[in-house]
Amino acid sequence: MRFVLSAFVALLVSALTGIAPAAAQTDLRALINALGAGGFPEIEAGLRAITQAGDSAAVPAVTALGEGDLYVRTSDSQVVIAIERARGQFALTDAVTGESLGEAAEAEIERIRLNNRVRRAIRDTLGALTLMSDNPATRLAAAQAVLRTGDSEQIPLLDTAIAQETDARVLAVMNAARAVAIVRSDRPDEEKIEAINLIAERGGRDAVSILGPIANIEGPVGDAASAALAGIENTQRLWAAGQNVWYGLSLGSVLLLAAIGLAITFGVMGVINMAHGEMVMIGAYTTFVVQEIIRTQAPWLFDWSLAIAIPLAFLVAGTIGVAIERGIIRFLYGRPLETLLATWGLSLILQQAVRTYFGPTNKQVGNPSWMSGSFELGGLTIAYGRMWIIVFALAVFAGLMILMRATSFGLRMRAVTQNRKMASAMGIRTPWIDAMTFGLGSGIAGMAGVALSQIDNVSPNLGQSYIIDSFMVVVFGGVGNLWGTLVGAFTLGIANKFLEPYAGAVLGKILVLVLIILFIQRRPRGLFALKGRAVEA
């Protein structure tokens, strides 16, 4: 117990009189040398003494102990860091100053042995010592380590670290770690209740796991923990509902992108286009081709790959859409069942063509750096990829509304929607409007494919996953009404996400479909029906 007594005397002298740097180094050396003077219990006690001393200069020695590189030099019992350079020959380093001590043979040094209890003590000690680091990231990691262990012996060191901490984020974690340590200590009930309130303010799953066992204790501390748990659970339910809303908006943005082009085509032309999903697939494969070219020819442009793919996907899918309208659809106007059969057959042809050229397996489409990762917003987890897809969907919607309301093409498109015969009599070239409208709807589907390539598998069957949902959105919102499509997409997305936890993904979709059928029975034209002579007729 001699080293424990010396450590206590050193700490007492330091607290009462201050200590010179050389003397402090001497005391730290005594604490480190004590690690090699006994068995496993003595090593644990020595680590606790080093932790209480709070000198970050001990970090290299404790780290070396954990890595099995801390030895005792048999000639003078000094603890050193030893790294094997050649067989049986070790380079020695001073465990306190880091100075080189030359070399020694294996017979001249003895490794300090470890067991699992000592390894845990090493982790706790390293976490506590790095609380005093100059690097805020290191201090944050150390505070989080103490928060996980909740060691009550770290309270004095935490008090010292909190008193000099300037980083607000690190300070918050340190205060939480101190509160956890107090709750698990033998401090008075008043302090424990105050700590429980602080843990409850922090919230989260960690708070539930900390307070759960305490809530079973009889007395004021257990009552405070129970009340805090009830408050945390209520807050978590609210955040869970908010997370479901976010997931619903995320799903709704995907449905909006997939359905908005279909809303234009179906509303203006009355064509049931079963090949719309394949336009989405073509947009996704355009993104794959763009990224493959960038990977091989200009890898520094990878973060710009989506910006390059979006207009290309619009042009490729839009051109194919115009070709489909001119080659097939224009001969089938007024016969919706035949357009359904023709476009369904066309979708099978397009799928097989893509499968033949690109293969049946999924293709890798990477995420740019600005679409990777996530961040916390209160109790919500926001993925950057989903967030940017929502922004993109709303931007496409806004651009389409401007096109429809503020351009000559949009005016003519709305005229054809409301009364095709009158528009033709006024000199509007309805066949040209039909072709451009079909191309516009297909081009928007291609842009949807760019977004979907970031969250779904790029395969020949990609479009089939969204075609039914797209028709549901269009019919539910009101055929041809863009605002109806927006409201319908987000409504169905949120409804799906709230039903899934209770009914499962498949049954949830079935329930949504049943609800839409019931709704259409009452409002056959959907949420927002178009107005016009042709529609009302």
PLY file of the C-alpha trace (Angstrom):
ply
format ascii 1.0
element vertex 537
property float x
property float y
property float z
element edge 536
property int vertex1
property int vertex2
end_header
0.00 0.00 0.00
3.06 2.26 -0.04
2.31 3.70 -3.49
-1.28 4.57 -2.49
0.01 6.47 0.55
2.55 8.35 -1.55
-0.15 9.28 -4.07
-2.39 10.58 -1.29
0.41 12.68 0.19
1.25 14.09 -3.26
-2.34 15.10 -3.90
-2.64 16.69 -0.44
0.52 18.72 -0.91
-0.60 19.80 -4.39
-4.00 20.95 -3.11
-2.70 22.89 -0.11
0.51 24.51 -1.31
0.72 24.25 -5.09
3.47 22.21 -6.69
6.39 22.87 -8.97
6.54 21.16 -12.37
9.54 19.02 -11.41
7.86 17.85 -8.21
4.64 17.07 -10.11
6.63 14.97 -12.54
8.23 13.15 -9.64
4.85 12.33 -8.13
3.52 11.08 -11.50
6.61 8.91 -11.89
5.93 7.39 -8.49
2.35 6.61 -9.46
3.41 5.01 -12.76
6.23 3.03 -11.18
3.71 1.71 -8.67
1.90 -0.05 -11.54
4.73 -2.56 -11.69
5.00 -3.18 -7.96
2.14 -5.64 -7.38
-0.55 -7.89 -8.79
-3.83 -7.17 -10.56
-5.60 -5.54 -7.55
-2.61 -3.24 -7.00
-2.59 -2.26 -10.70
-6.28 -1.36 -10.46
-5.65 0.71 -7.35
-2.72 2.39 -9.08
-4.88 3.30 -12.07
-7.46 4.82 -9.73
-4.72 6.88 -8.09
-3.52 8.11 -11.51
-7.11 9.00 -12.41
-7.53 11.00 -9.20
-4.26 12.82 -9.88
-5.80 13.97 -13.19
-2.47 14.50 -14.97
-2.91 13.98 -18.75
0.85 13.32 -19.00
0.04 9.80 -17.81
-1.96 9.03 -20.96
0.99 7.55 -22.97
1.90 5.22 -20.11
-1.68 4.06 -19.53
-2.18 3.62 -23.29
1.01 1.53 -23.47
-0.26 -0.55 -20.54
-3.44 -1.33 -22.44
-1.47 -2.26 -25.56
0.88 -4.55 -23.63
3.91 -2.28 -24.11
4.47 -1.23 -20.47
7.39 -3.02 -18.76
9.39 -2.92 -15.53
13.18 -2.55 -15.92
14.59 -5.12 -13.50
17.79 -3.20 -12.79
16.07 -0.25 -11.04
12.31 -1.19 -11.00
11.48 1.77 -13.26
8.37 1.39 -15.42
9.18 2.06 -19.09
7.50 1.80 -22.49
9.22 -0.92 -24.51
8.77 -1.58 -28.25
10.34 -4.65 -29.80
12.69 -3.63 -32.64
14.42 -6.93 -33.28
14.00 -10.43 -31.91
14.71 -10.21 -28.18
15.75 -6.54 -28.38
13.53 -3.65 -27.21
13.71 0.15 -27.58
12.94 1.80 -24.22
11.11 5.11 -23.69
10.59 7.01 -20.45
6.94 6.50 -19.47
6.66 10.07 -18.11
8.80 12.30 -20.32
8.84 10.25 -23.53
12.64 10.45 -23.73
14.59 7.59 -25.25
16.31 5.30 -22.71
18.26 3.24 -25.23
17.75 -0.47 -25.76
17.46 -3.48 -23.54
17.38 -7.25 -23.95
14.24 -9.18 -23.21
15.85 -10.63 -20.09
16.36 -7.12 -18.65
12.66 -6.13 -18.61
9.42 -7.72 -17.41
6.01 -7.02 -18.95
3.20 -5.83 -16.70
0.43 -8.42 -17.00
-3.26 -7.62 -17.49
-6.64 -9.21 -16.95
-10.14 -8.12 -17.99
-10.75 -6.07 -14.84
-7.50 -4.19 -15.41
-8.40 -3.57 -19.05
-11.73 -2.04 -18.00
-9.90 0.11 -15.46
-7.51 1.24 -18.21
-10.42 2.34 -20.41
-11.97 4.27 -17.52
-8.66 5.92 -16.67
-7.96 6.97 -20.25
-11.47 8.39 -20.51
-11.01 10.42 -17.35
-7.48 11.68 -18.11
-8.36 12.95 -21.56
-10.99 15.21 -20.00
-8.15 17.71 -19.60
-6.96 17.51 -23.22
-6.41 20.66 -25.28
-8.44 19.13 -28.11
-12.24 19.62 -27.72
-12.93 16.42 -29.70
-10.73 14.45 -27.30
-12.46 15.98 -24.28
-15.86 15.18 -25.80
-14.88 11.53 -26.36
-13.56 11.33 -22.80
-16.74 12.83 -21.36
-18.82 10.35 -23.35
-16.69 7.49 -22.00
-17.30 8.64 -18.41
-21.00 9.05 -19.25
-21.14 5.40 -20.32
-19.36 4.07 -17.22
-21.01 6.39 -14.66
-18.07 5.87 -12.27
-18.74 7.85 -9.08
-15.00 8.10 -8.38
-14.71 10.41 -11.40
-16.87 13.13 -9.80
-13.97 15.24 -8.39
-12.17 15.10 -11.76
-15.39 16.01 -13.59
-15.86 18.97 -11.24
-12.41 20.20 -12.16
-12.99 19.68 -15.88
-16.41 21.38 -15.78
-14.98 24.41 -14.00
-12.54 25.10 -16.84
-14.58 23.87 -19.86
-15.44 26.51 -22.49
-17.02 24.40 -25.24
-20.82 24.30 -24.75
-21.25 20.86 -26.37
-18.49 19.26 -24.30
-19.79 20.98 -21.15
-23.27 19.51 -21.67
-21.86 15.97 -21.92
-19.66 16.53 -18.86
-22.63 17.73 -16.82
-24.61 14.68 -17.94
-21.70 12.39 -17.01
-21.48 14.02 -13.58
-25.23 13.59 -13.07
-25.02 9.88 -13.94
-22.06 9.44 -11.59
-23.96 11.18 -8.75
-27.05 9.00 -9.28
-24.86 5.89 -8.93
-22.96 7.21 -5.92
-23.78 7.40 -2.20
-24.39 11.16 -2.32
-27.41 12.64 -0.42
-30.89 12.19 -1.91
-31.18 15.91 -2.70
-28.14 15.74 -4.99
-29.41 12.56 -6.62
-32.84 14.08 -7.32
-31.20 17.14 -8.86
-29.04 14.84 -10.99
-32.12 12.84 -12.04
-33.80 16.04 -13.23
-30.70 16.90 -15.27
-30.67 13.42 -16.85
-34.38 13.78 -17.63
-33.73 17.10 -19.41
-31.13 15.37 -21.56
-33.65 12.63 -22.43
-33.06 9.86 -24.95
-32.67 6.11 -24.65
-29.57 6.45 -22.45
-31.61 8.34 -19.87
-34.24 5.57 -19.86
-31.59 2.87 -19.30
-30.00 4.90 -16.49
-33.20 5.79 -14.66
-35.00 2.45 -15.17
-33.29 0.53 -12.33
-33.47 3.57 -10.01
-37.23 3.91 -10.50
-37.68 0.59 -8.67
-36.08 1.95 -5.49
-38.49 2.99 -2.76
-38.24 6.53 -1.47
-37.95 10.05 -2.91
-35.14 9.11 -5.31
-37.18 6.29 -6.84
-40.25 8.53 -7.08
-38.23 11.23 -8.84
-36.82 8.66 -11.26
-40.31 7.29 -12.00
-41.67 10.77 -12.70
-38.68 11.56 -14.89
-39.16 8.29 -16.82
-42.83 9.09 -17.44
-41.91 12.52 -18.80
-39.17 11.07 -21.03
-41.54 8.42 -22.43
-44.17 11.06 -23.25
-41.53 13.15 -24.99
-40.27 10.11 -26.89
-43.80 9.34 -28.10
-44.09 12.88 -29.44
-40.71 12.65 -31.16
-41.66 9.23 -32.56
-44.79 10.78 -34.06
-42.66 13.58 -35.49
-40.23 11.01 -36.92
-43.15 9.22 -38.60
-44.29 12.52 -40.10
-40.76 13.08 -41.43
-40.64 9.57 -42.90
-44.09 10.19 -44.39
-42.93 13.44 -46.00
-39.89 11.60 -47.31
-42.04 8.85 -48.83
-44.51 11.47 -50.08
-41.76 13.34 -51.91
-40.82 10.10 -53.71
-44.48 9.50 -54.62
-44.80 13.11 -55.79
-41.81 12.78 -58.10
-43.10 9.51 -59.51
-46.70 10.72 -59.91
-46.40 14.34 -61.02
-45.51 13.46 -64.61
-48.33 10.92 -64.69
-50.74 13.58 -63.43
-49.90 15.77 -66.43
-50.17 12.96 -68.97
-53.35 11.47 -67.53
-55.00 14.83 -66.92
-54.31 16.44 -70.30
-54.49 13.44 -72.58
-56.64 10.88 -70.75
-54.02 8.22 -71.50
-53.50 5.40 -68.99
-49.74 5.12 -69.37
-48.54 1.86 -67.82
-45.05 2.54 -69.19
-44.64 5.59 -66.94
-42.63 3.55 -64.44
-40.17 2.65 -67.17
-39.49 6.36 -67.73
-38.49 6.48 -64.06
-36.24 3.46 -64.65
-34.63 5.14 -67.69
-33.82 8.19 -65.56
-32.16 5.97 -62.95
-30.08 4.17 -65.59
-29.08 7.53 -67.07
-27.68 8.40 -63.64
-25.79 5.11 -63.57
-24.24 5.76 -67.00
-23.25 9.32 -66.03
-21.55 8.09 -62.86
-19.74 5.31 -64.70
-18.32 7.81 -67.19
-17.32 10.18 -64.39
-15.67 7.36 -62.40
-13.46 6.43 -65.34
-12.89 9.80 -67.00
-13.26 12.56 -64.39
-13.55 11.22 -60.82
-13.18 14.73 -59.36
-16.62 15.55 -60.79
-18.41 12.80 -58.83
-20.09 15.21 -56.41
-21.59 16.93 -59.48
-22.84 13.70 -61.04
-26.48 14.23 -60.05
-26.46 17.82 -61.31
-25.24 16.48 -64.66
-27.65 13.52 -64.67
-30.84 15.51 -63.97
-31.03 17.44 -67.30
-29.74 14.42 -69.23
-32.38 12.16 -67.67
-35.06 14.72 -68.56
-33.88 14.87 -72.18
-33.49 11.09 -72.61
-36.82 10.15 -71.00
-38.61 13.10 -72.62
-37.35 12.18 -76.09
-38.44 8.58 -75.60
-41.82 9.86 -74.38
-42.33 12.01 -77.50
-41.38 9.01 -79.67
-43.92 6.81 -77.84
-46.67 9.40 -78.28
-45.95 9.94 -81.97
-45.45 6.26 -82.70
-48.18 4.59 -80.63
-50.36 6.76 -78.42
-51.67 9.19 -81.07
-53.44 6.34 -82.85
-55.29 5.29 -79.68
-56.85 8.52 -78.37
-60.37 8.02 -77.07
-59.72 4.32 -76.37
-58.31 4.24 -72.81
-58.41 0.43 -72.47
-56.30 0.02 -75.59
-53.80 2.66 -74.40
-53.51 0.70 -71.15
-52.79 -2.57 -72.99
-50.42 -0.94 -75.47
-48.36 0.87 -72.81
-48.31 -2.23 -70.62
-46.81 -4.20 -73.51
-44.40 -1.33 -74.15
-43.30 -1.41 -70.49
-42.40 -5.10 -70.86
-40.40 -4.32 -74.02
-38.49 -1.49 -72.31
-37.75 -3.65 -69.26
-36.40 -6.45 -71.43
-34.35 -4.03 -73.52
-32.70 -2.63 -70.40
-32.23 -6.12 -68.98
-30.55 -7.24 -72.21
-28.22 -4.24 -72.43
-27.34 -3.62 -68.76
-28.01 -7.07 -67.32
-30.61 -8.20 -64.78
-28.61 -7.38 -61.64
-28.79 -4.19 -59.60
-26.42 -1.42 -60.62
-24.34 0.62 -58.21
-25.24 4.30 -58.06
-23.23 6.20 -55.46
-24.26 9.03 -53.17
-22.37 12.32 -53.51
-20.77 13.51 -50.28
-23.45 16.16 -49.74
-26.17 13.47 -49.76
-24.40 11.13 -47.34
-24.87 10.94 -43.58
-27.47 12.45 -41.28
-27.87 14.95 -38.48
-29.94 15.23 -35.30
-32.70 17.81 -34.95
-34.05 17.49 -31.44
-35.30 13.92 -31.30
-35.41 13.55 -35.08
-32.81 11.87 -37.25
-32.66 13.65 -40.60
-30.86 11.89 -43.45
-29.26 14.33 -45.90
-30.27 12.19 -48.88
-33.96 12.19 -47.98
-33.88 15.88 -47.12
-32.46 16.85 -50.52
-35.00 14.63 -52.30
-37.82 16.52 -50.55
-36.24 19.82 -51.61
-35.84 18.52 -55.17
-39.45 17.29 -55.35
-40.79 20.66 -54.17
-38.49 22.47 -56.61
-39.79 20.33 -59.50
-43.36 21.00 -58.39
-42.74 24.76 -58.18
-41.06 24.79 -61.61
-43.94 22.87 -63.13
-46.49 25.27 -61.60
-44.59 28.23 -63.08
-44.54 26.48 -66.47
-48.28 25.82 -66.29
-49.27 29.29 -65.07
-46.76 31.71 -66.55
-45.87 30.41 -70.03
-47.62 30.22 -73.38
-47.10 26.47 -73.48
-48.77 26.10 -70.09
-51.71 28.22 -71.20
-52.24 26.04 -74.26
-51.88 22.88 -72.20
-54.56 24.07 -69.77
-56.80 25.04 -72.69
-56.54 21.54 -74.15
-57.22 20.07 -70.69
-60.42 22.08 -70.24
-61.88 21.79 -73.75
-59.88 20.07 -76.48
-62.32 20.84 -79.33
-62.59 24.54 -78.44
-58.80 24.79 -78.10
-58.38 23.22 -81.55
-60.98 25.63 -82.98
-58.98 28.55 -81.53
-55.92 27.49 -83.53
-53.99 25.53 -80.91
-52.14 22.60 -82.46
-53.48 19.92 -80.15
-51.32 17.10 -81.64
-48.19 19.15 -80.90
-49.46 19.90 -77.37
-50.14 16.19 -76.89
-46.62 15.22 -77.96
-44.92 17.90 -75.85
-47.12 17.13 -72.86
-46.35 13.43 -73.05
-42.66 14.28 -73.40
-42.84 16.66 -70.41
-44.48 14.02 -68.23
-41.92 11.42 -69.28
-39.03 13.85 -68.72
-40.20 14.60 -65.18
-40.43 10.84 -64.57
-36.81 10.60 -65.75
-35.78 13.24 -63.19
-37.68 11.24 -60.56
-35.49 8.28 -61.52
-32.37 10.32 -60.69
-33.69 10.94 -57.18
-34.88 7.35 -56.70
-31.47 6.01 -57.71
-30.17 7.42 -54.41
-32.59 5.48 -52.21
-33.60 2.38 -54.17
-32.03 -0.39 -56.22
-31.38 0.53 -59.85
-32.74 -2.47 -61.71
-35.06 -3.16 -64.69
-37.96 -3.52 -62.23
-37.45 -0.15 -60.53
-40.47 1.54 -62.14
-42.87 -1.28 -61.29
-42.48 -0.49 -57.60
-44.03 2.96 -58.05
-46.54 2.77 -60.91
-49.50 1.59 -58.78
-48.74 4.11 -56.03
-48.46 6.84 -58.66
-51.93 6.07 -60.03
-53.33 6.05 -56.49
-51.84 9.50 -55.83
-53.22 10.91 -59.11
-56.72 9.52 -58.59
-56.84 10.45 -54.91
-55.63 14.02 -55.50
-57.81 14.68 -58.53
-56.93 13.75 -62.11
-54.81 16.44 -63.75
-54.67 18.72 -60.69
-51.09 19.39 -59.58
-52.06 20.70 -56.15
-54.14 17.58 -55.66
-51.12 15.46 -56.60
-48.98 17.31 -54.03
-51.51 16.92 -51.21
-52.31 13.34 -52.22
-48.65 12.26 -52.30
-47.81 13.65 -48.86
-51.11 12.45 -47.35
-50.59 8.88 -48.57
-46.92 8.95 -47.52
-47.73 10.02 -43.96
-50.69 7.60 -43.72
-48.44 4.71 -44.82
-45.80 5.51 -42.20
-48.33 5.78 -39.37
-50.01 2.49 -40.35
-46.81 0.45 -40.86
-45.85 0.10 -37.15
-49.26 -1.38 -36.36
-50.21 -3.28 -39.51
-46.89 -3.97 -41.24
-45.72 -2.64 -44.61
-47.88 -4.91 -46.83
-51.08 -4.74 -44.78
-50.55 -1.00 -44.37
-50.57 -0.53 -48.15
-53.70 -2.66 -48.42
-55.45 -0.52 -45.80
-54.44 2.66 -47.64
-55.82 1.21 -50.88
-59.12 0.30 -49.18
-59.39 3.80 -47.72
-58.79 5.34 -51.17
-61.50 3.12 -52.70
-63.94 4.22 -50.02
-62.95 7.84 -50.54
-63.42 7.63 -54.32
-66.88 6.20 -53.74
-67.80 9.49 -52.06
-65.70 11.82 -54.25
-65.20 10.21 -57.66
-63.13 13.17 -58.94
-60.69 13.11 -56.02
-59.71 15.82 -53.59
-59.42 18.64 -56.15
-61.45 18.08 -59.32
-60.60 20.06 -62.46
-63.15 22.58 -63.71
-64.05 22.93 -67.38
-66.68 22.17 -69.98
-65.04 18.96 -71.11
-64.52 17.72 -67.58
-68.04 18.58 -66.46
-69.55 16.98 -69.52
0 1
1 2
2 3
3 4
4 5
5 6
6 7
7 8
8 9
9 10
10 11
11 12
12 13
13 14
14 15
15 16
16 17
17 18
18 19
19 20
20 21
21 22
22 23
23 24
24 25
25 26
26 27
27 28
28 29
29 30
30 31
31 32
32 33
33 34
34 35
35 36
36 37
37 38
38 39
39 40
40 41
41 42
42 43
43 44
44 45
45 46
46 47
47 48
48 49
49 50
50 51
51 52
52 53
53 54
54 55
55 56
56 57
57 58
58 59
59 60
60 61
61 62
62 63
63 64
64 65
65 66
66 67
67 68
68 69
69 70
70 71
71 72
72 73
73 74
74 75
75 76
76 77
77 78
78 79
79 80
80 81
81 82
82 83
83 84
84 85
85 86
86 87
87 88
88 89
89 90
90 91
91 92
92 93
93 94
94 95
95 96
96 97
97 98
98 99
99 100
100 101
101 102
102 103
103 104
104 105
105 106
106 107
107 108
108 109
109 110
110 111
111 112
112 113
113 114
114 115
115 116
116 117
117 118
118 119
119 120
120 121
121 122
122 123
123 124
124 125
125 126
126 127
127 128
128 129
129 130
130 131
131 132
132 133
133 134
134 135
135 136
136 137
137 138
138 139
139 140
140 141
141 142
142 143
143 144
144 145
145 146
146 147
147 148
148 149
149 150
150 151
151 152
152 153
153 154
154 155
155 156
156 157
157 158
158 159
159 160
160 161
161 162
162 163
163 164
164 165
165 166
166 167
167 168
168 169
169 170
170 171
171 172
172 173
173 174
174 175
175 176
176 177
177 178
178 179
179 180
180 181
181 182
182 183
183 184
184 185
185 186
186 187
187 188
188 189
189 190
190 191
191 192
192 193
193 194
194 195
195 196
196 197
197 198
198 199
199 200
200 201
201 202
202 203
203 204
204 205
205 206
206 207
207 208
208 209
209 210
210 211
211 212
212 213
213 214
214 215
215 216
216 217
217 218
218 219
219 220
220 221
221 222
222 223
223 224
224 225
225 226
226 227
227 228
228 229
229 230
230 231
231 232
232 233
233 234
234 235
235 236
236 237
237 238
238 239
239 240
240 241
241 242
242 243
243 244
244 245
245 246
246 247
247 248
248 249
249 250
250 251
251 252
252 253
253 254
254 255
255 256
256 257
257 258
258 259
259 260
260 261
261 262
262 263
263 264
264 265
265 266
266 267
267 268
268 269
269 270
270 271
271 272
272 273
273 274
274 275
275 276
276 277
277 278
278 279
279 280
280 281
281 282
282 283
283 284
284 285
285 286
286 287
287 288
288 289
289 290
290 291
291 292
292 293
293 294
294 295
295 296
296 297
297 298
298 299
299 300
300 301
301 302
302 303
303 304
304 305
305 306
306 307
307 308
308 309
309 310
310 311
311 312
312 313
313 314
314 315
315 316
316 317
317 318
318 319
319 320
320 321
321 322
322 323
323 324
324 325
325 326
326 327
327 328
328 329
329 330
330 331
331 332
332 333
333 334
334 335
335 336
336 337
337 338
338 339
339 340
340 341
341 342
342 343
343 344
344 345
345 346
346 347
347 348
348 349
349 350
350 351
351 352
352 353
353 354
354 355
355 356
356 357
357 358
358 359
359 360
360 361
361 362
362 363
363 364
364 365
365 366
366 367
367 368
368 369
369 370
370 371
371 372
372 373
373 374
374 375
375 376
376 377
377 378
378 379
379 380
380 381
381 382
382 383
383 384
384 385
385 386
386 387
387 388
388 389
389 390
390 391
391 392
392 393
393 394
394 395
395 396
396 397
397 398
398 399
399 400
400 401
401 402
402 403
403 404
404 405
405 406
406 407
407 408
408 409
409 410
410 411
411 412
412 413
413 414
414 415
415 416
416 417
417 418
418 419
419 420
420 421
421 422
422 423
423 424
424 425
425 426
426 427
427 428
428 429
429 430
430 431
431 432
432 433
433 434
434 435
435 436
436 437
437 438
438 439
439 440
440 441
441 442
442 443
443 444
444 445
445 446
446 447
447 448
448 449
449 450
450 451
451 452
452 453
453 454
454 455
455 456
456 457
457 458
458 459
459 460
460 461
461 462
462 463
463 464
464 465
465 466
466 467
467 468
468 469
469 470
470 471
471 472
472 473
473 474
474 475
475 476
476 477
477 478
478 479
479 480
480 481
481 482
482 483
483 484
484 485
485 486
486 487
487 488
488 489
489 490
490 491
491 492
492 493
493 494
494 495
495 496
496 497
497 498
498 499
499 500
500 501
501 502
502 503
503 504
504 505
505 506
506 507
507 508
508 509
509 510
510 511
511 512
512 513
513 514
514 515
515 516
516 517
517 518
518 519
519 520
520 521
521 522
522 523
523 524
524 525
525 526
526 527
527 528
528 529
529 530
530 531
531 532
532 533
533 534
534 535
535 536
